[in-house]
Each structure stands twice: as structure tokens, then as C-alpha cells.
Amino acid sequence: MKQQDQKTNKSPIDNKTLLIIGGTGSFGKKFTRMILDEYNPRSVRIYSRGEFLQWEMQKTFQDERLRFLIGDVRDKERLYRAMKGVDIVVHAAALKQVPACEYNPIEAVKTNIDGAKNVINAAIDNNVKKVVALSTDKAVYPVNLYGATKMVAEKLFIQGNSYTGFGETKFSCVRYGNVIGSRGSVIPLFQEQKKSGVLTITDERMTRFWITLEEGVHLVIKCIEEMKGGETYIPKIPSMKITDLARAIAPEAEINITGIRPGEKLHEVLITPDEALHTVDMGENYIIEPEMKFWDKNNTSDGKPLPEGFCYSSDLNEHWLTIGELQKIM
């Protein structure tokens, strides 16, 4: 067993109890590893539905600070029990596969929207200090059900700050693009198709934002450390062309254009021009400030306002990944 280091408290995470909802996913495992290695939490509770994934994770980590709780975000009573004594919640659980959400829309609503409501209520009633919810660029101008449910979830978490009353619970969101190395990424599909010599692309004009798991975790940690409640944190990350990704993985493979799928966009957006009106540039990242009464306008006074008409879109990005950079990352 890894023994807890004797460190002085240097972060809001040190000596705190964390609950990671969806903790056996790609993000949850990377977040857990980095938190245990780089910080000194009192305990980390992993909350998810699958006992097999928890068993595998427990074998891999073998850390006495970990607790494994089987449960679903749809189960309000179980969430209430899981949050007893918790200081920080990171909500990373969702139904994320676009085709699955389109075919099972009510299930997507139950998990992504009703589950968000359960997390908010359980956190407030248990006086959790900070809650960070993970979101996606697909929540912006959503054209599929998954994106629509995440848009609603974002608004629920931000507006959750209006429900705390005299309590101390604060809610913020982190919104970013496709994650290199996650199970939902197109990279595993391309790597499998590489064996056949033919890669399928829906539209050669397509662009996407890309972020590594480590970068995503660092942004969530930054949010935990800095948040006042109500912010949406947006990273400054590169874009890439889907054709460049294909060439980075299988430079000799044939490309088969299949046509854009229902619920799929050519480009993704992280900040809309309307959101830019109340967004500030913090240097390493952007913060979308809420427009509600609970927000103190002095909270991010060191941030720079964005120019009028600013739109953070994957096709208008100033930073692009090259084929060589993609190969190095992968």
C-alpha cells in the first residue's frame, strides 16, 4: 500500500475528501492518479456503476486513501450517502456516445440531466464546499441530444449557485474539446481501421479541438483551486484537421469519405460571440462569468475582456496541431 505522505497543506485539495463521480472512466482514472501522486488528499471516493471496472482500478492503484462506491447518478439516495463528509466533488459521469444518446434519448436525459440535478441537491444538502462538473464543446450550439443534455447540465450546475442560500456549496464547470487517449476518441477507431488499410472519415473539412487527459485534469485542478462559484473554465487548446489525424495514425491508408452523420458538426465551438461578452482572458485559459445576481464582478478583475465578436471555434483557432505533433503526442 502506498502510504500517505506527510506534507503541509499547499492546496485546497490537501487533507480533503474528494468524490469522483464516474471515477472509473478515462478522466476519472487519470485525475485520481495525478491527485494521489501530486497532492495529499485525506481520501478519494470513486463512485461508478461498474463493479468490474472498480475492481480493476483497485488492483492497479492499491492506495489506502481510495474508497470504491458502487452507485448511479440516477440514484439520489445513494448519492446522498456517498457525499457524507465530502469536501470536493468532481462530476465526470455521463452518457457520451452520440449515436447511443440519439437512439436512447430518455436514458440520456435521466443520466445527464436528472443525474446533474441529483448531484446538485446532494451536494447542497451535504454542505459540500466545491463541485466541478465536466462539460464538452458539444454543449455549445448543440445539434445532437448528447450536446443538448450537456448544455442543460451546464446551466443547472451554474444556476445551482442560486440554490445554496446560506450554505457554502459552490458550483463551477469545465468545458473542453475531444480528449486524446479517451475511450470516446476517434483515435482508437482509426487505429483499429489501420489494420485493414482503409480509414473512414465523414467529411474531410472537419476540425476539432484536442486536449490531452493530463491537460484536462490540470484544468479541473485549477478550477478547484481558484473557483468562486459560477464560472465556466475554458482551456486554450489547439485545433486539428480530421484528415491530419488520419494521416498521423495511418499515413499509407486509403481514406473513405462516408458523409456527415446525423448529429455531427463540421466544426466545434467552445465560446460563442454571446458568451464572449461576459468572458475574460486569464492568460492560460478563459473564464465565462455568469450573469446572475450571485456573481461578484470583482472575482476575476485581473482577466482581460475579449474583443467584440470573438468566437472560439475549432476552424478559427490560431493554434493548430501538425501531423508531426500529433504523432509525438500519440
DOZATOR-68481 format. One line per 5 residues: their letters; for each residue y, x, z of N, C-alpha, C, O. Coordinates in steps of 0.02 Angstrom, whole numbers, plus 50000, padded with zeros to 5 digits. Layout:
BEGIN
a) Y X Z Y X Z Y X Z Y X Z; ...
This chain:
BEGIN
mkqqd) 49940 50042 50000 50000 50000 50000 50063 50044 50000 50067 50094 50035; 50112 50023 49960 50175 50058 49960 50213 50038 50023 50222 49979 50037; 50236 50087 50060 50272 50073 50121 50346 50064 50106 50374 50097 50062; 50378 50019 50143 50449 50006 50134 50489 50067 50156 50482 50091 50212; 50534 50091 50111 50575 50148 50127 50627 50130 50179 50651 50074 50182
qktnk) 50644 50178 50220 50696 50169 50269 50763 50188 50237 50782 50247 50237; 50798 50138 50210 50861 50151 50176 50917 50113 50212 50905 50062 50245; 50976 50137 50204 51033 50100 50228 51051 50046 50178 51039 50055 50118; 51078 49991 50201 51096 49935 50157 51154 49955 50112 51210 49964 50136; 51142 49960 50048 51193 49978 50000 51204 49922 49949 51249 49926 49907
spidn) 51164 49871 49951 51167 49818 49902 51153 49751 49937 51119 49749 49988; 51179 49696 49909 51163 49630 49936 51088 49614 49932 51065 49566 49963; 51050 49654 49895 50978 49643 49888 50940 49675 49946 50887 49650 49965; 50966 49729 49972 50932 49765 50026 50924 49721 50088 50970 49687 50109; 50863 49723 50116 50847 49687 50178 50852 49611 50169 50861 49575 50218
ktlli) 50846 49587 50107 50849 49516 50094 50781 49491 50069 50740 49530 50045; 50770 49426 50075 50710 49394 50049 50727 49361 49982 50772 49319 49979; 50691 49380 49930 50703 49354 49863 50645 49309 49842 50588 49320 49859; 50663 49257 49804 50613 49214 49773 50623 49218 49698 50678 49202 49673; 50571 49238 49661 50575 49241 49588 50533 49184 49560 50471 49185 49563
iggtg) 50566 49134 49533 50531 49076 49504 50513 49093 49432 50556 49109 49391; 50448 49090 49417 50424 49116 49353 50413 49190 49357 50422 49226 49308; 50393 49213 49415 50389 49285 49429 50333 49322 49394 50333 49384 49394; 50285 49288 49365 50230 49323 49330 50244 49331 49256 50202 49357 49220; 50302 49309 49231 50321 49318 49162 50345 49389 49148 50347 49431 49194
sfgkk) 50363 49402 49086 50385 49470 49066 50445 49491 49107 50447 49547 49133; 50495 49448 49111 50555 49465 49150 50537 49472 49224 50558 49521 49256; 50500 49425 49251 50484 49425 49322 50450 49488 49344 50465 49516 49397; 50403 49513 49304 50366 49574 49322 50412 49635 49320 50410 49677 49364; 50453 49638 49267 50499 49695 49262 50551 49693 49318 50567 49745 49347
ftrmi) 50577 49634 49333 50626 49627 49387 50595 49647 49454 50626 49684 49493; 50535 49624 49466 50500 49641 49529 50491 49716 49535 50504 49745 49588; 50468 49748 49481 50456 49820 49483 50520 49858 49498 50521 49903 49540; 50575 49840 49465 50637 49876 49475 50667 49863 49543 50697 49907 49574; 50660 49802 49568 50686 49785 49635 50649 49824 49689 50679 49851 49735
ldeyn) 50583 49827 49682 50542 49862 49733 50553 49937 49730 50552 49971 49782; 50564 49965 49670 50572 50037 49662 50642 50061 49679 50650 50116 49706; 50693 50021 49664 50762 50045 49668 50801 50016 49728 50855 50040 49744; 50773 49964 49760 50807 49933 49816 50760 49926 49875 50703 49950 49873; 50784 49895 49927 50744 49891 49988 50743 49819 50014 50769 49805 50067
prsvr) 50713 49772 49976 50710 49703 49998 50663 49694 50057 50615 49732 50066; 50678 49644 50098 50633 49629 50153 50566 49603 50125 50513 49626 50146; 50570 49556 50078 50510 49531 50045 50530 49500 49978 50587 49479 49969; 50482 49497 49933 50492 49466 49867 50437 49415 49857 50378 49432 49856; 50456 49352 49849 50408 49298 49839 50403 49282 49764 50452 49268 49731
iysrg) 50342 49285 49739 50328 49269 49669 50302 49198 49665 50250 49181 49694; 50339 49156 49630 50324 49084 49625 50307 49068 49553 50349 49077 49508; 50245 49045 49541 50225 49026 49473 50163 48982 49476 50134 48972 49529; 50144 48954 49418 50088 48907 49416 50020 48940 49412 49971 48912 49436; 50017 48999 49381 49952 49027 49363 49923 49075 49415 49952 49128 49427
eflqw) 49868 49056 49445 49839 49099 49497 49809 49163 49467 49809 49215 49500; 49785 49160 49404 49756 49219 49373 49810 49272 49361 49799 49331 49374; 49868 49251 49335 49923 49298 49323 49947 49327 49389 49966 49385 49392; 49948 49287 49442 49967 49313 49507 49917 49364 49532 49935 49415 49560; 49854 49349 49522 49801 49396 49543 49808 49462 49507 49802 49515 49537
emqkt) 49821 49460 49441 49830 49521 49402 49891 49560 49426 49888 49621 49432; 49945 49524 49439 50006 49557 49461 49997 49588 49530 50022 49642 49544; 49961 49553 49574 49949 49579 49641 49908 49644 49637 49922 49691 49675; 49859 49647 49593 49820 49708 49585 49862 49766 49559 49854 49823 49580; 49908 49751 49513 49949 49802 49482 50001 49831 49531 50011 49891 49534
fqder) 50032 49787 49570 50087 49809 49613 50064 49836 49680 50086 49890 49701; 50019 49800 49714 49994 49821 49779 50050 49844 49826 50051 49901 49850; 50097 49799 49838 50154 49813 49881 50155 49762 49938 50152 49702 49925; 50160 49786 49999 50156 49742 50057 50217 49695 50063 50215 49647 50102; 50269 49708 50024 50328 49665 50026 50321 49603 49981 50363 49558 49983
lrfli) 50269 49601 49941 50259 49545 49894 50222 49487 49926 50175 49497 49965; 50244 49427 49909 50209 49365 49928 50198 49325 49865 50243 49320 49823; 50139 49295 49857 50123 49257 49797 50113 49183 49814 50069 49165 49853; 50156 49142 49785 50156 49070 49799 50141 49031 49735 50178 49036 49686; 50087 48993 49735 50071 48951 49677 50112 48887 49682 50114 48854 49734
gdvrd) 50146 48871 49627 50188 48811 49627 50221 48801 49560 50221 48846 49518; 50249 48742 49550 50281 48723 49488 50353 48701 49504 50365 48672 49556; 50400 48716 49458 50469 48694 49469 50474 48617 49469 50524 48590 49492; 50424 48584 49443 50424 48511 49444 50408 48483 49514 50421 48425 49528; 50380 48525 49556 50357 48504 49622 50412 48518 49673 50417 48574 49699
kerly) 50452 48469 49689 50510 48477 49733 50488 48498 49803 50520 48541 49834; 50436 48467 49829 50414 48482 49897 50391 48555 49903 50405 48588 49953; 50355 48578 49853 50331 48647 49855 50389 48697 49850 50388 48749 49883; 50440 48680 49810 50498 48723 49805 50535 48727 49872 50558 48781 49892; 50540 48670 49906 50574 48669 49971 50538 48716 50019 50571 48754 50055
ramkg) 50472 48714 50020 50434 48758 50064 50442 48831 50044 50449 48874 50087; 50441 48844 49979 50446 48913 49954 50513 48945 49970 50517 49006 49977; 50566 48904 49976 50634 48931 49987 50653 48937 50061 50708 48959 50076; 50608 48920 50106 50623 48928 50177 50635 49002 50193 50592 49044 50181; 50694 49017 50219 50709 49085 50238 50728 49131 50181 50732 49192 50191
vdivv) 50739 49104 50121 50755 49144 50062 50831 49155 50059 50870 49109 50072; 50851 49216 50041 50922 49233 50032 50945 49228 49960 51000 49205 49946; 50902 49249 49913 50920 49253 49843 50865 49223 49800 50806 49239 49811; 50882 49181 49753 50835 49152 49706 50852 49173 49635 50910 49169 49615; 50803 49196 49598 50811 49209 49526 50765 49161 49490 50704 49163 49497
haaal) 50795 49117 49450 50757 49064 49416 50744 49085 49344 50789 49084 49302; 50682 49104 49331 50663 49129 49264 50607 49087 49233 50579 49107 49182; 50592 49029 49262 50538 48988 49237 50564 48937 49186 50616 48906 49197; 50529 48929 49130 50549 48880 49080 50493 48874 49029 50453 48919 49020; 50492 48817 48995 50453 48811 48933 50497 48838 48878 50551 48811 48865
kqvpa) 50475 48891 48843 50519 48929 48799 50500 48928 48726 50542 48944 48683; 50439 48909 48710 50417 48911 48640 50448 48852 48603 50435 48794 48620; 50488 48866 48552 50524 48814 48516 50477 48761 48486 50488 48702 48497; 50424 48780 48450 50379 48728 48422 50346 48686 48476 50337 48626 48468; 50326 48718 48532 50293 48681 48586 50340 48631 48618 50320 48575 48635
ceynp) 50403 48650 48626 50453 48604 48654 50468 48547 48606 50479 48490 48628; 50468 48561 48541 50480 48508 48492 50423 48457 48493 50435 48397 48485; 50362 48480 48501 50304 48436 48499 50292 48401 48566 50261 48348 48569; 50316 48433 48621 50307 48405 48688 50375 48397 48722 50387 48428 48773; 50420 48357 48694 50489 48355 48718 50497 48332 48790 50538 48360 48826
ieavk) 50458 48284 48811 50465 48259 48880 50443 48312 48929 50473 48318 48983; 50391 48350 48912 50369 48404 48956 50423 48458 48962 50434 48485 49016; 50457 48472 48906 50511 48521 48908 50567 48498 48954 50596 48538 48991; 50583 48434 48951 50635 48406 48995 50614 48410 49068 50654 48428 49111; 50551 48394 49082 50526 48395 49151 50531 48465 49181 50549 48472 49240
tnidg) 50515 48516 49142 50517 48584 49168 50587 48614 49167 50611 48639 49218; 50620 48610 49109 50683 48646 49101 50743 48611 49132 50791 48643 49154; 50742 48544 49134 50799 48507 49161 50783 48481 49232 50819 48496 49279; 50729 48442 49238 50711 48417 49304 50695 48474 49352 50711 48472 49411; 50663 48527 49324 50648 48585 49366 50712 48619 49390 50715 48641 49448
aknvi) 50762 48623 49347 50827 48652 49368 50857 48612 49424 50884 48640 49472; 50854 48546 49419 50881 48503 49471 50844 48515 49537 50875 48516 49591; 50779 48523 49534 50740 48535 49595 50759 48602 49627 50765 48606 49688; 50769 48653 49586 50789 48718 49612 50857 48714 49647 50866 48741 49701; 50904 48678 49616 50971 48671 49644 50969 48636 49712 50998 48660 49761
naaid) 50934 48580 49714 50931 48541 49777 50895 48580 49832 50917 48580 49890; 50840 48613 49814 50803 48651 49864 50844 48709 49890 50842 48725 49950; 50882 48742 49846 50923 48799 49867 50979 48777 49915 50991 48809 49966; 51012 48722 49898 51067 48698 49941 51040 48676 50009 51068 48694 50061; 50985 48639 50009 50959 48612 50072 50929 48667 50116 50923 48658 50176
nnvkk) 50909 48723 50085 50883 48779 50125 50936 48833 50138 50921 48886 50165; 50998 48819 50117 51054 48865 50128 51041 48934 50099 51058 48985 50129; 51010 48935 50039 51002 48998 50002 51071 49023 49984 51114 48984 49964; 51083 49088 49990 51150 49115 49979 51168 49119 49905 51223 49099 49885; 51123 49146 49864 51139 49156 49793 51080 49135 49749 51022 49149 49764
vvals) 51097 49100 49694 51047 49079 49645 51071 49101 49576 51127 49084 49555; 51030 49139 49540 51045 49160 49472 50994 49129 49426 50934 49137 49435; 51018 49092 49376 50974 49060 49327 50978 49096 49260 51033 49112 49236; 50921 49110 49230 50920 49143 49165 50927 49092 49109 50895 49039 49110; 50970 49108 49061 50979 49064 49004 50971 49104 48939 50949 49162 48940
tdkav) 50989 49074 48883 50975 49103 48818 51029 49085 48769 51065 49036 48778; 51036 49126 48716 51084 49110 48664 51067 49045 48628 51110 49015 48596; 51005 49023 48633 50986 48960 48601 51017 48899 48636 51015 48843 48609; 51046 48910 48696 51081 48856 48730 51150 48843 48701 51182 48793 48717; 51173 48888 48657 51239 48882 48626 51231 48849 48557 51191 48871 48516
ypvnl) 51269 48797 48545 51262 48758 48483 51187 48742 48471 51162 48759 48417; 51153 48712 48518 51080 48704 48511 51061 48660 48452 51092 48607 48440; 51010 48682 48415 50984 48643 48359 50911 48624 48371 50880 48590 48329; 50883 48646 48427 50814 48627 48444 50812 48603 48516 50860 48613 48554; 50758 48571 48535 50753 48542 48602 50754 48595 48656 50785 48585 48709
ygatk) 50722 48650 48644 50723 48704 48694 50795 48724 48709 50814 48728 48768; 50834 48737 48657 50904 48756 48668 50943 48701 48703 50985 48716 48745; 50929 48638 48685 50965 48583 48716 50950 48578 48791 50994 48565 48831; 50886 48588 48809 50868 48585 48880 50899 48642 48919 50919 48634 48976; 50904 48701 48888 50934 48758 48922 51010 48749 48927 51040 48773 48976
mvaek) 51040 48716 48878 51112 48701 48884 51125 48656 48944 51171 48668 48983; 51083 48604 48951 51090 48559 49008 51077 48596 49073 51114 48588 49122; 51026 48638 49074 51010 48676 49135 51068 48721 49155 51085 48725 49214; 51099 48755 49106 51157 48796 49120 51211 48756 49156 51238 48777 49207; 51227 48698 49128 51280 48656 49156 51262 48631 49226 51305 48626 49269
lfiqg) 51198 48616 49236 51176 48594 49302 51187 48649 49354 51211 48635 49409; 51168 48710 49336 51175 48765 49384 51248 48780 49399 51266 48791 49456; 51290 48782 49347 51360 48795 49359 51391 48740 49401 51428 48753 49448; 51376 48677 49383 51403 48621 49421 51372 48614 49489 51397 48578 49533; 51315 48648 49500 51283 48647 49565 51330 48672 49620 51322 48653 49678
nsytg) 51379 48713 49601 51428 48737 49650 51471 48681 49678 51499 48688 49732; 51475 48625 49642 51513 48568 49666 51475 48528 49719 51505 48488 49754; 51410 48540 49724 51368 48502 49770 51357 48537 49837 51329 48507 49883; 51379 48599 49843 51364 48637 49903 51404 48614 49964 51383 48625 50021; 51461 48582 49952 51502 48559 50009 51523 48616 50054 51553 48665 50031
fgetk) 51506 48610 50118 51523 48663 50166 51467 48715 50170 51471 48761 50212; 51416 48709 50128 51362 48759 50128 51384 48823 50094 51439 48828 50067; 51340 48874 50096 51357 48940 50070 51324 48955 50003 51334 49009 49976; 51284 48909 49976 51247 48923 49915 51293 48930 49855 51337 48888 49844; 51283 48983 49817 51321 48996 49756 51273 49000 49697 51219 49029 49702
fscvr) 51294 48971 49641 51253 48970 49580 51290 49005 49523 51350 48993 49513; 51255 49047 49486 51282 49078 49425 51226 49084 49374 51167 49077 49390; 51245 49096 49312 51196 49102 49257 51204 49169 49222 51257 49200 49223; 51149 49191 49192 51149 49249 49148 51122 49225 49080 51067 49198 49077; 51160 49236 49028 51141 49213 48960 51135 49274 48914 51183 49312 48906
ygnvi) 51077 49283 48884 51071 49338 48836 51023 49319 48779 50997 49264 48777; 51013 49366 48733 50976 49352 48672 50902 49369 48677 50874 49370 48732; 50871 49381 48619 50799 49395 48617 50783 49459 48655 50821 49508 48652; 50727 49459 48689 50708 49515 48732 50654 49557 48698 50600 49531 48683; 50669 49620 48687 50619 49666 48659 50564 49677 48711 50579 49699 48767
gsrgs) 50503 49663 48692 50448 49675 48738 50424 49614 48774 50374 49617 48810; 50459 49556 48766 50436 49496 48800 50381 49462 48759 50372 49476 48700; 50345 49417 48792 50290 49382 48758 50315 49335 48704 50279 49321 48657; 50378 49312 48710 50404 49265 48661 50438 49298 48602 50462 49264 48557; 50440 49365 48602 50472 49401 48548 50431 49398 48483 50370 49389 48485
viplf) 50466 49407 48426 50431 49408 48362 50395 49474 48352 50353 49480 48307; 50410 49524 48393 50380 49590 48384 50304 49589 48389 50271 49618 48345; 50274 49556 48439 50200 49553 48440 50171 49520 48377 50118 49540 48354; 50206 49469 48350 50182 49436 48289 50183 49485 48231 50134 49490 48194; 50238 49521 48222 50242 49570 48168 50190 49625 48176 50160 49648 48127
qeqkk) 50178 49647 48238 50129 49700 48249 50059 49676 48232 50018 49715 48207; 50044 49612 48244 49979 49585 48225 49974 49576 48149 49923 49592 48120; 50028 49552 48118 50028 49542 48046 50024 49608 48008 50001 49610 47951; 50048 49661 48040 50047 49727 48008 49976 49747 47987 49967 49782 47937; 49926 49724 48024 49857 49741 48008 49836 49713 47940 49793 49742 47907
sgvlt) 49866 49656 47921 49849 49626 47857 49891 49652 47799 49874 49642 47741; 49945 49688 47815 49988 49715 47764 50041 49667 47739 50078 49683 47692; 50046 49607 47770 50094 49557 47749 50130 49529 47811 50098 49505 47857; 50197 49534 47811 50237 49506 47866 50274 49444 47841 50299 49443 47785; 50276 49393 47882 50310 49331 47862 50379 49328 47895 50386 49337 47955
itder) 50429 49314 47854 50498 49305 47876 50522 49239 47850 50512 49223 47792; 50555 49199 47893 50576 49133 47871 50637 49137 47825 50643 49097 47778; 50683 49184 47839 50743 49191 47797 50770 49261 47804 50782 49284 47860; 50779 49297 47749 50799 49367 47752 50870 49378 47775 50889 49434 47791; 50910 49325 47779 50979 49330 47803 50984 49328 47879 51038 49340 47907
mtrfw) 50930 49314 47912 50930 49301 47984 50950 49362 48025 50929 49418 48012; 50991 49349 48077 51010 49401 48125 50998 49375 48196 50998 49315 48208; 50988 49422 48242 50977 49404 48311 51007 49457 48358 51014 49515 48340; 51027 49434 48418 51045 49480 48472 50980 49508 48502 50930 49473 48505; 50983 49572 48524 50924 49601 48555 50943 49637 48619 50994 49671 48623
itlee) 50900 49630 48669 50910 49663 48733 50842 49684 48759 50792 49650 48748; 50840 49741 48794 50777 49763 48824 50767 49728 48891 50815 49702 48920; 50706 49727 48915 50692 49698 48980 50732 49733 49035 50758 49700 49081; 50736 49799 49031 50773 49837 49082 50847 49816 49083 50876 49808 49136; 50876 49808 49023 50946 49788 49019 50956 49718 49048 51006 49705 49082
gvhlv) 50909 49673 49033 50913 49606 49060 50909 49605 49136 50946 49569 49169; 50865 49646 49164 50857 49650 49237 50921 49678 49268 50945 49652 49318; 50949 49731 49238 51010 49761 49266 51067 49711 49266 51108 49710 49312; 51071 49669 49214 51125 49619 49212 51116 49567 49267 51165 49546 49297; 51054 49546 49279 51041 49498 49333 51059 49529 49400 51088 49495 49443
ikcie) 51041 49591 49410 51058 49625 49473 51134 49630 49481 51160 49619 49535; 51168 49646 49427 51241 49649 49428 51270 49582 49447 51317 49578 49487; 51242 49528 49420 51264 49461 49436 51254 49446 49510 51298 49420 49543; 51195 49464 49536 51181 49453 49608 51231 49489 49651 51255 49462 49701; 51248 49550 49633 51292 49591 49674 51365 49568 49671 51401 49576 49720
emkgg) 51386 49541 49614 51458 49527 49604 51476 49453 49607 51534 49437 49620; 51430 49409 49595 51445 49338 49583 51483 49306 49641 51470 49319 49699; 51530 49263 49622 51567 49222 49670 51542 49150 49668 51555 49111 49714; 51506 49133 49614 51479 49066 49606 51515 49028 49550 51574 49013 49556; 51478 49014 49495 51506 48977 49440 51512 49016 49375 51524 48988 49322
etyip) 51503 49083 49380 51509 49124 49320 51446 49120 49275 51391 49106 49299; 51457 49133 49211 51402 49145 49165 51411 49216 49138 51460 49230 49103; 51364 49260 49153 51368 49330 49132 51337 49338 49062 51282 49314 49049; 51374 49372 49019 51352 49385 48950 51352 49460 48938 51404 49492 48947; 51296 49489 48917 51295 49562 48905 51325 49579 48837 51326 49538 48792
kipsm) 51350 49640 48831 51369 49667 48766 51308 49702 48737 51290 49757 48759; 51276 49670 48689 51213 49695 48662 51217 49696 48586 51258 49661 48556; 51174 49737 48554 51177 49742 48481 51143 49685 48445 51102 49648 48474; 51160 49679 48382 51125 49633 48337 51078 49673 48293 51083 49734 48288; 51032 49638 48261 50989 49669 48211 50971 49618 48158 50968 49558 48171
kitdl) 50957 49643 48099 50934 49601 48045 50858 49594 48050 50823 49643 48065; 50834 49535 48039 50762 49523 48046 50723 49565 47995 50667 49585 48008; 50754 49579 47937 50721 49621 47887 50716 49693 47911 50666 49727 47897; 50767 49717 47948 50764 49785 47976 50709 49790 48029 50675 49841 48033; 50701 49738 48069 50648 49738 48119 50580 49742 48086 50536 49779 48108
araia) 50572 49703 48033 50508 49704 47996 50494 49774 47969 50437 49798 47973; 50545 49806 47940 50536 49872 47912 50524 49925 47966 50489 49974 47954; 50553 49914 48025 50543 49961 48080 50470 49959 48104 50442 50011 48124; 50440 49901 48102 50371 49893 48126 50320 49910 48073 50270 49943 48086; 50332 49887 48012 50284 49898 47957 50320 49914 47893 50328 49870 47850
peaei) 50343 49976 47885 50384 49994 47827 50349 49986 47760 50382 49977 47709; 50282 49988 47760 50245 49983 47697 50220 49912 47683 50192 49899 47630; 50230 49867 47729 50202 49799 47722 50242 49757 47672 50302 49769 47660; 50208 49710 47643 50240 49662 47599 50276 49608 47642 50250 49588 47694; 50334 49586 47618 50372 49534 47654 50364 49468 47618 50377 49462 47558
nitgi) 50341 49417 47654 50332 49350 47626 50384 49304 47658 50382 49292 47718; 50430 49277 47617 50482 49232 47641 50454 49161 47641 50435 49135 47589; 50451 49130 47700 50418 49065 47708 50466 49006 47711 50445 48949 47703; 50531 49019 47722 50579 48965 47729 50593 48950 47802 50548 48953 47844; 50655 48935 47817 50677 48924 47886 50640 48864 47916 50630 48814 47883
rpgek) 50621 48870 47979 50582 48819 48013 50627 48768 48047 50685 48782 48060; 50600 48708 48060 50640 48659 48097 50661 48687 48165 50620 48717 48201; 50724 48678 48183 50749 48702 48247 50767 48775 48249 50778 48803 48303; 50769 48807 48190 50784 48879 48187 50852 48890 48156 50871 48854 48109; 50890 48938 48183 50956 48954 48157 50956 49021 48120 50915 49064 48134
lhevl) 51003 49028 48073 51010 49092 48039 51038 49145 48087 51016 49202 48087; 51087 49125 48128 51119 49171 48174 51126 49137 48242 51127 49076 48248; 51129 49178 48294 51137 49152 48362 51207 49168 48389 51239 49216 48367; 51229 49128 48437 51295 49137 48467 51288 49143 48542 51250 49105 48573; 51323 49191 48572 51323 49199 48644 51387 49173 48677 51385 49151 48735
itpde) 51442 49175 48641 51505 49146 48666 51539 49109 48609 51552 49139 48556; 51554 49046 48619 51589 49006 48568 51665 49017 48573 51689 49040 48625; 51702 49001 48521 51775 49006 48525 51804 48964 48581 51854 48984 48612; 51775 48906 48595 51799 48864 48650 51786 48897 48717 51829 48895 48762; 51727 48927 48726 51712 48962 48788 51755 49024 48796 51772 49044 48852
alhtv) 51773 49055 48739 51813 49117 48742 51881 49105 48774 51912 49152 48800; 51905 49043 48773 51970 49027 48803 51969 49038 48879 52022 49051 48909; 51910 49034 48910 51906 49047 48982 51852 49100 48996 51815 49095 49045; 51850 49151 48952 51805 49208 48960 51845 49271 48967 51897 49279 48936; 51821 49317 49009 51855 49381 49018 51808 49438 49001 51747 49434 49010
dmgen) 51837 49492 48976 51801 49553 48958 51802 49599 49018 51855 49621 49040; 51742 49612 49045 51737 49653 49106 51717 49726 49090 51700 49764 49135; 51720 49744 49026 51702 49812 49007 51630 49817 48983 51618 49823 48923; 51583 49814 49029 51512 49818 49012 51484 49750 48990 51433 49747 48957; 51519 49697 49009 51494 49630 48994 51552 49581 48993 51609 49598 49011
yiiep) 51538 49519 48973 51586 49465 48976 51567 49418 49033 51509 49414 49054; 51617 49382 49058 51604 49329 49107 51639 49266 49084 51700 49264 49076; 51600 49213 49073 51628 49147 49059 51644 49115 49127 51599 49102 49167; 51708 49103 49138 51728 49073 49202 51726 48997 49197 51743 48969 49145; 51704 48964 49250 51703 48890 49249 51774 48862 49250 51821 48896 49271
emkfw) 51781 48802 49227 51846 48769 49225 51852 48715 49279 51892 48668 49273; 51812 48722 49331 51808 48671 49383 51851 48688 49444 51874 48745 49451; 51862 48639 49486 51906 48647 49544 51879 48698 49594 51917 48729 49631; 51813 48706 49595 51784 48751 49645 51799 48825 49629 51791 48868 49672; 51821 48840 49567 51829 48909 49546 51898 48936 49565 51949 48904 49552
dknnt) 51899 48994 49596 51961 49028 49613 51979 49075 49555 51942 49121 49540; 52035 49062 49523 52055 49100 49464 52066 49174 49478 52069 49215 49432; 52073 49192 49542 52083 49262 49559 52018 49301 49565 52019 49362 49578; 51962 49268 49557 51897 49301 49568 51885 49358 49520 51857 49410 49540; 51905 49352 49457 51894 49405 49408 51960 49425 49377 51966 49431 49316
sdgkp) 52010 49437 49419 52077 49452 49394 52080 49519 49357 52127 49531 49320; 52029 49562 49366 52030 49627 49332 52000 49622 49262 51999 49672 49226; 51976 49564 49242 51950 49555 49175 52005 49542 49124 52057 49515 49141; 51992 49562 49061 52041 49553 49008 52026 49490 48969 51968 49479 48949; 52076 49448 48956 52065 49388 48915 52043 49407 48845 52062 49460 48820
lpegf) 52005 49364 48813 51983 49376 48744 52034 49351 48694 52072 49305 48710; 52036 49381 48635 52085 49358 48585 52069 49288 48561 52012 49266 48563; 52120 49253 48540 52112 49184 48517 52064 49183 48457 52070 49224 48411; 52018 49135 48457 51970 49128 48403 51909 49172 48409 51868 49174 48364; 51903 49210 48465 51846 49255 48474 51781 49216 48473 51775 49164 48505
cyssd) 51732 49242 48437 51665 49212 48435 51614 49269 48437 51615 49313 48394; 51571 49267 48486 51520 49319 48494 51456 49295 48461 51413 49264 48492; 51450 49310 48396 51394 49286 48355 51354 49346 48330 51382 49400 48319; 51289 49337 48321 51246 49392 48301 51263 49420 48232 51249 49478 48218; 51293 49380 48189 51311 49404 48122 51381 49435 48120 51399 49468 48071
lnehw) 51421 49424 48173 51489 49452 48176 51494 49509 48225 51549 49533 48238; 51440 49531 48252 51439 49583 48303 51463 49649 48275 51452 49664 48216; 51495 49689 48317 51517 49755 48296 51463 49808 48304 51466 49862 48275; 51412 49793 48345 51360 49842 48360 51294 49819 48329 51270 49764 48345; 51265 49860 48285 51203 49842 48250 51151 49896 48262 51166 49955 48262
ltige) 51089 49874 48273 51034 49920 48279 51009 49941 48210 51001 49898 48166; 50998 50005 48201 50970 50030 48138 50894 50029 48143 50866 50019 48196; 50861 50039 48086 50788 50042 48086 50764 50098 48131 50715 50090 48168; 50797 50155 48128 50777 50212 48170 50784 50197 48244 50741 50215 48283; 50839 50164 48263 50850 50146 48333 50797 50096 48357 50773 50101 48413
lqkim) 50780 50049 48314 50729 50000 48331 50662 50034 48343 50627 50018 48391; 50644 50081 48299 50581 50116 48306 50579 50156 48371 50527 50160 48404; 50636 50186 48389 50639 50226 48450 50630 50181 48511 50596 50199 48559; 50662 50121 48510 50656 50076 48567 50584 50051 48574 50558 50047 48630; 50553 50035 48518 50485 50006 48521 50433 50059 48535 50373 50043 48539
